[in-house]
Amino acid sequence: MTYSAKIIKGGKIVIPAELRRELGFAEGDRVYLERREDGGIIVRSHADVIRDLQRAVRESITKPFTVDDFIAEKRAEAARE
């Protein structure tokens, strides 16, 4: 569905109530705007951005760093000193 929004004084964009409800946006929520290469914009919730960052970090970890790894590293540092 397509919605229309209006830019008001101070550059504020009024998102239609129906769309806010559909997206779960509430007053005071932080949203992020991403500019697309084709000139459009994407509006994303703070929670959505955090989820994407968490997924990217999870995917970048090839081997988990365990407590045992940490202890072994600290013992090795102590032995070198």
PyMOL commands that set and color helices and strands:
alter all, ss='L'
color gray80, all
select helices_A, chain A and resi 9-11+17-23+46-60+67-80
alter helices_A, ss='H'
color red, helices_A
select strands_A, chain A and resi 6-8+12-14+31-35+41-45
alter strands_A, ss='S'
color yellow, strands_A
deselect
rebuild
show_as cartoon
